[in-house]
Amino acid sequence: HALNAIAIVDEVTVDYRGPEMRGASIEVEAICTLGSLGDPKVVIVDLDGTTATTLRNADLVLDPARMLAVEQPTRGVVRVTLRDPSGSVVASQDAEVTVLAANQWRANPPQLSLEMLAAFVQPNSRAIAPLLVEASDYLQKTTGNPALDAYQQGSRDRVDAIVEAVYESMRARDIRYAEPPASWGLEGQKVRTPAEVLEGRLGTCLDTTLTLAAALEEGGINSTLWLLRGHIFLGYWRDEASLDGPAQLDAAEVANYVGIGQMELVETTFLTGGVSSKPFAEARRQPHLTTLAGDLSSVQGVTDIMQSRLARIYPLPSRTITESGEVTIAEYVVAQTPAALHY
């Protein structure tokens, strides 16, 4: 939320009774054990002393750099302070909040959670480039062409081959599956970075789906994230296309793109488990046999990565700790490409 400048306070109501006060100030600030989480929002207001005043422009935005330092959920407060024109405190009120870790995704509210899911797709991670080199080697071996040329050939078969190469390269890493927490459908969960998945060789369905989406984005292929109750899998566009917005709660229209062959689906848990993992063909088949075979009621929504970037929902900075303990941060760079097509 901080990275995407989403305000965390909708409104502040000041119920002041007393002498008229012109030029009073309302300060809104988020504070936790690490200190202030952003510069206070200050609004100047005139109070007549007889009626309550509701402010809808107290849109406090958190500082991304300070929020990135939060590694574990911690208690905090949103503090609102009323000062008179001389600066003296007239009243103060704290609202207790939980400050989530920087890598923690919230599953609610539904529309916003779907849109924010795209922020956890991190093509800027240092672990993605080596994976794409391995995918290129796989393509050389299987097709005779190592190029990650995405949609340039205008061939759906070529796009399939590239996605298969990335999938099989992840599968070769011998990633082990980790069960997501039982509460993830309500509360969300911490998300592992691509480095933690690819080098630490551990991931939930959410972790592996977001890592595969990051690799495909870096390779020029647009992905969709299909969120179900307690599960998630990936869809990829076989043509250079996208949805008409960052996220859709109704999956029926998106399923039509799968039906006409414009989009394909991948069950990412099939790439985990070493000897018990499944090849790409089976990973493509699984969502058709399960999710699409039903009435789609289990699908809570679908996120489109390309449309999310166009809506300025950018990836979280990739945070890496070197062997010497130095923290390095890789920021996402917006690709200089033509605007995405959508249908």
C-alpha positions as CSV (number, residue, x, y, z in Angstrom):
1,H,0.0,0.0,0.0
2,A,2.8,2.4,0.8
3,L,4.6,1.7,-2.5
4,N,1.5,2.4,-4.4
5,A,0.6,5.6,-2.4
6,I,-2.7,4.2,-1.1
7,A,-4.1,6.3,1.7
8,I,-4.8,4.4,4.9
9,V,-7.2,6.9,6.6
10,D,-10.6,7.6,4.9
11,E,-11.8,10.4,7.1
12,V,-11.3,12.1,10.5
13,T,-14.2,13.5,12.5
14,V,-13.5,16.3,15.0
15,D,-16.3,16.8,17.5
16,Y,-15.0,20.0,19.2
17,R,-17.1,22.1,21.6
18,G,-15.8,25.4,22.7
19,P,-14.8,28.8,21.5
20,E,-14.6,29.2,17.7
21,M,-11.1,28.1,16.5
22,R,-9.9,29.4,13.1
23,G,-6.7,28.0,11.6
24,A,-6.5,24.9,13.9
25,S,-4.5,22.0,12.6
26,I,-5.2,18.2,12.5
27,E,-2.1,16.0,12.4
28,V,-2.5,12.3,11.3
29,E,0.5,10.0,11.8
30,A,1.2,6.3,11.9
31,I,3.6,5.1,14.5
32,C,5.0,1.8,15.6
33,T,8.0,0.5,17.7
34,L,10.2,1.5,14.8
35,G,9.0,5.1,15.0
36,S,7.0,7.1,12.6
37,L,6.0,5.3,9.4
38,G,5.7,8.4,7.3
39,D,5.6,12.1,7.5
40,P,2.4,13.3,9.3
41,K,-0.5,14.5,7.2
42,V,-1.5,18.0,8.4
43,V,-4.8,19.6,7.5
44,I,-5.8,23.2,8.5
45,V,-9.4,23.6,9.6
46,D,-11.8,26.2,11.0
47,L,-13.9,24.9,13.9
48,D,-17.1,26.7,15.0
49,G,-17.2,24.9,18.3
50,T,-20.8,23.8,18.0
51,T,-20.9,21.1,15.3
52,A,-18.7,18.2,14.4
53,T,-16.4,18.5,11.4
54,T,-15.6,15.6,9.1
55,L,-12.4,15.8,7.1
56,R,-12.1,13.6,4.0
57,N,-8.7,14.9,2.9
58,A,-6.7,13.5,5.8
59,D,-5.3,11.0,3.3
60,L,-2.2,9.7,5.2
61,V,0.2,7.9,2.9
62,L,3.0,5.7,4.4
63,D,6.7,6.0,3.5
64,P,7.8,2.9,1.4
65,A,11.3,3.0,2.7
66,R,10.2,2.9,6.3
67,M,7.6,0.2,5.7
68,L,10.2,-1.9,3.9
69,A,12.1,-2.1,7.3
70,V,9.1,-3.8,9.0
71,E,10.0,-7.5,8.9
72,Q,7.5,-8.9,11.4
73,P,3.9,-7.8,12.1
74,T,3.9,-5.4,15.0
75,R,1.5,-3.2,16.9
76,G,1.1,0.4,16.1
77,V,-1.3,3.3,16.3
78,V,-2.7,5.9,13.9
79,R,-2.5,9.1,16.0
80,V,-4.7,12.1,15.3
81,T,-3.8,15.3,17.1
82,L,-5.8,18.6,17.2
83,R,-3.7,21.7,17.8
84,D,-4.9,25.3,18.2
85,P,-3.4,28.1,16.0
86,S,-0.5,28.6,18.5
87,G,0.5,24.9,18.2
88,S,-0.8,23.7,21.6
89,V,-2.4,20.3,21.8
90,V,-6.2,20.5,22.4
91,A,-6.9,16.8,22.0
92,S,-5.3,13.6,20.8
93,Q,-6.7,10.2,19.9
94,D,-4.9,6.9,19.1
95,A,-6.5,4.1,17.0
96,E,-4.7,0.8,17.5
97,V,-3.6,-1.0,14.3
98,T,-1.4,-3.9,13.2
99,V,1.5,-3.0,11.0
100,L,2.1,-5.8,8.6
101,A,5.5,-7.0,7.4
102,A,6.7,-5.6,4.1
103,N,6.2,-9.0,2.4
104,Q,2.8,-9.7,3.8
105,W,-0.2,-9.8,1.4
106,R,-3.7,-9.1,2.7
107,A,-6.5,-11.2,1.3
108,N,-9.2,-8.6,2.0
109,P,-11.0,-6.5,0.8
110,P,-11.3,-8.7,-2.4
111,Q,-10.9,-6.2,-5.2
112,L,-8.0,-4.3,-3.6
113,S,-6.3,-7.6,-2.5
114,L,-6.4,-8.9,-6.1
115,E,-4.9,-5.6,-7.4
116,M,-2.2,-5.5,-4.8
117,L,-1.2,-9.1,-5.5
118,A,0.6,-7.8,-8.6
119,A,3.0,-5.9,-6.4
120,F,4.4,-9.2,-5.1
121,V,5.3,-10.3,-8.7
122,Q,9.0,-9.2,-8.7
123,P,10.7,-9.5,-12.0
124,N,13.4,-7.2,-10.6
125,S,14.6,-10.0,-8.3
126,R,18.3,-11.0,-8.8
127,A,17.2,-14.6,-8.9
128,I,15.1,-14.3,-12.1
129,A,17.9,-13.6,-14.6
130,P,19.8,-17.0,-13.9
131,L,16.4,-18.8,-14.2
132,L,15.9,-17.2,-17.6
133,V,19.3,-18.3,-18.7
134,E,18.4,-21.9,-17.8
135,A,15.2,-21.5,-19.7
136,S,17.1,-20.3,-22.7
137,D,19.3,-23.3,-22.6
138,Y,16.2,-25.5,-22.4
139,L,14.8,-23.8,-25.4
140,Q,18.0,-24.4,-27.3
141,K,17.9,-28.1,-26.5
142,T,14.2,-28.6,-27.3
143,T,13.6,-26.1,-30.2
144,G,17.0,-25.2,-31.5
145,N,16.3,-21.6,-30.8
146,P,17.4,-20.1,-27.4
147,A,15.6,-16.8,-27.8
148,L,13.1,-15.6,-25.2
149,D,11.2,-13.8,-28.0
150,A,7.8,-13.9,-26.3
151,Y,5.2,-12.6,-28.8
152,Q,7.6,-11.4,-31.5
153,Q,7.1,-14.4,-33.7
154,G,3.3,-14.1,-33.5
155,S,3.2,-17.8,-32.7
156,R,1.2,-19.3,-29.8
157,D,3.2,-22.4,-30.0
158,R,6.4,-20.4,-29.4
159,V,4.9,-18.7,-26.4
160,D,3.9,-22.2,-25.0
161,A,7.5,-23.4,-25.6
162,I,8.9,-20.4,-23.7
163,V,6.5,-20.9,-20.7
164,E,7.3,-24.6,-20.7
165,A,11.1,-23.8,-20.6
166,V,10.6,-21.5,-17.6
167,Y,8.4,-24.0,-15.9
168,E,10.8,-26.9,-16.5
169,S,13.7,-24.8,-15.3
170,M,11.9,-24.1,-12.1
171,R,11.0,-27.7,-11.8
172,A,14.6,-28.7,-12.1
173,R,15.4,-26.6,-9.0
174,D,13.8,-29.3,-6.9
175,I,11.5,-26.8,-5.0
176,R,9.6,-28.3,-2.1
177,Y,6.0,-27.5,-1.5
178,A,5.0,-25.8,1.7
179,E,1.4,-25.8,2.9
180,P,-0.1,-22.3,3.2
181,P,-1.5,-21.2,6.6
182,A,-5.1,-22.3,7.2
183,S,-6.1,-18.6,7.6
184,W,-4.6,-17.4,4.3
185,G,-8.0,-17.0,2.6
186,L,-9.0,-14.4,5.2
187,E,-5.8,-12.9,6.4
188,G,-3.4,-13.5,3.6
189,Q,0.2,-14.6,4.2
190,K,3.8,-13.6,4.0
191,V,5.1,-14.1,0.4
192,R,8.5,-15.6,-0.3
193,T,10.6,-13.7,-2.8
194,P,11.8,-15.4,-6.0
195,A,15.2,-15.8,-4.4
196,E,13.7,-17.6,-1.4
197,V,11.7,-19.9,-3.8
198,L,14.4,-20.6,-6.4
199,E,17.5,-20.7,-4.1
200,G,15.8,-21.7,-0.8
201,R,13.8,-24.3,-2.7
202,L,10.6,-23.9,-0.8
203,G,7.3,-22.3,-1.6
204,T,3.5,-22.4,-1.2
205,C,1.2,-22.3,-4.2
206,L,1.2,-18.5,-3.8
207,D,5.0,-18.3,-3.8
208,T,5.5,-20.5,-6.8
209,T,2.8,-18.8,-8.8
210,L,4.1,-15.3,-8.2
211,T,7.7,-16.5,-8.9
212,L,6.7,-18.0,-12.3
213,A,4.7,-14.8,-13.1
214,A,7.8,-12.7,-12.3
215,A,10.0,-14.8,-14.6
216,L,7.4,-14.6,-17.4
217,E,7.0,-10.8,-17.0
218,E,10.8,-10.4,-17.2
219,G,10.7,-12.6,-20.4
220,G,8.0,-10.5,-21.9
221,I,4.9,-12.7,-21.4
222,N,1.9,-11.4,-19.7
223,S,0.4,-13.5,-16.9
224,T,-2.8,-13.7,-14.9
225,L,-3.2,-14.9,-11.3
226,W,-6.3,-17.0,-10.6
227,L,-7.2,-16.7,-6.9
228,L,-9.3,-19.5,-5.4
229,R,-10.4,-20.2,-1.9
230,G,-7.1,-21.4,-0.3
231,H,-5.3,-21.8,-3.7
232,I,-3.9,-19.9,-6.6
233,F,-2.6,-20.9,-10.1
234,L,-1.3,-19.0,-13.1
235,G,-2.7,-18.1,-16.5
236,Y,-0.6,-16.8,-19.4
237,W,-1.7,-15.0,-22.5
238,R,-0.6,-16.8,-25.7
239,D,-1.2,-13.6,-27.7
240,E,0.0,-10.1,-26.7
241,A,-3.2,-9.2,-24.9
242,S,-4.6,-8.4,-21.5
243,L,-7.8,-7.9,-19.5
244,D,-9.4,-4.4,-19.5
245,G,-8.3,-3.7,-15.9
246,P,-5.9,-4.8,-13.2
247,A,-8.4,-7.4,-11.6
248,Q,-11.8,-8.9,-12.2
249,L,-13.9,-10.6,-9.6
250,D,-16.0,-12.4,-12.2
251,A,-13.9,-15.2,-13.8
252,A,-16.5,-16.2,-16.4
253,E,-15.2,-13.7,-19.1
254,V,-11.6,-14.6,-18.4
255,A,-12.5,-18.3,-18.8
256,N,-13.7,-17.6,-22.3
257,Y,-10.2,-16.5,-23.3
258,V,-9.0,-20.0,-22.2
259,G,-11.9,-21.6,-24.1
260,I,-10.9,-20.0,-27.4
261,G,-7.2,-20.8,-26.8
262,Q,-6.0,-17.2,-26.2
263,M,-5.0,-18.0,-22.7
264,E,-3.6,-21.1,-21.0
265,L,-3.4,-22.1,-17.4
266,V,-0.7,-23.7,-15.3
267,E,-0.9,-25.5,-11.9
268,T,2.4,-24.3,-10.3
269,T,2.3,-26.8,-7.4
270,F,3.1,-29.5,-10.1
271,L,6.6,-28.1,-10.5
272,T,7.4,-28.9,-6.8
273,G,8.3,-32.1,-5.1
274,G,11.3,-33.3,-7.0
275,V,10.7,-36.8,-8.3
276,S,7.0,-36.4,-7.7
277,S,6.7,-33.2,-9.7
278,K,4.8,-33.2,-13.0
279,P,5.8,-32.2,-16.5
280,F,4.4,-29.0,-18.1
281,A,1.8,-30.8,-20.1
282,E,0.2,-32.2,-16.9
283,A,0.4,-28.8,-15.2
284,R,-1.5,-27.2,-18.1
285,R,-4.1,-30.0,-18.0
286,Q,-4.9,-29.9,-14.3
287,P,-6.9,-26.5,-14.1
288,H,-9.0,-27.7,-17.0
289,L,-9.9,-30.9,-15.2
290,T,-10.7,-29.2,-11.9
291,T,-11.5,-25.5,-11.9
292,L,-12.8,-25.0,-15.5
293,A,-14.8,-28.2,-15.3
294,G,-17.0,-26.7,-12.6
295,D,-19.1,-23.6,-12.4
296,L,-16.1,-21.3,-11.5
297,S,-17.7,-20.5,-8.1
298,S,-14.4,-21.4,-6.4
299,V,-12.6,-18.6,-8.3
300,Q,-12.5,-15.4,-6.3
301,G,-11.0,-13.3,-9.0
302,V,-8.3,-12.9,-11.6
303,T,-5.4,-10.4,-11.6
304,D,-3.7,-9.2,-14.9
305,I,-0.1,-8.3,-14.5
306,M,0.3,-6.0,-17.5
307,Q,-2.9,-4.1,-16.7
308,S,-1.6,-3.7,-13.1
309,R,1.6,-2.2,-14.3
310,L,-0.4,0.2,-16.5
311,A,-2.4,1.2,-13.4
312,R,0.9,1.9,-11.7
313,I,0.8,-1.1,-9.4
314,Y,4.6,-1.7,-9.4
315,P,6.5,-4.6,-7.8
316,L,7.8,-4.3,-4.3
317,P,11.5,-3.5,-4.3
318,S,13.6,-6.7,-4.3
319,R,15.5,-6.7,-0.9
320,T,18.6,-8.9,-0.7
321,I,21.0,-9.5,2.2
322,T,24.6,-10.3,1.0
323,E,26.9,-12.7,2.9
324,S,28.5,-9.7,4.6
325,G,25.1,-8.6,5.9
326,E,24.7,-5.7,3.5
327,V,21.2,-5.0,2.4
328,T,20.8,-4.2,-1.3
329,I,17.5,-3.1,-2.9
330,A,16.6,-3.5,-6.6
331,E,13.9,-1.2,-7.7
332,Y,11.5,-2.0,-10.6
333,V,12.1,-0.2,-13.8
334,V,9.1,0.4,-16.0
335,A,9.6,-1.3,-19.4
336,Q,9.6,1.1,-22.4
337,T,7.2,-0.9,-24.5
338,P,4.0,0.0,-26.4
339,A,0.7,0.0,-24.4
340,A,-0.8,-3.4,-24.0
341,L,-3.7,-4.5,-26.2
342,H,-6.8,-5.6,-24.5
343,Y,-10.0,-7.2,-25.6
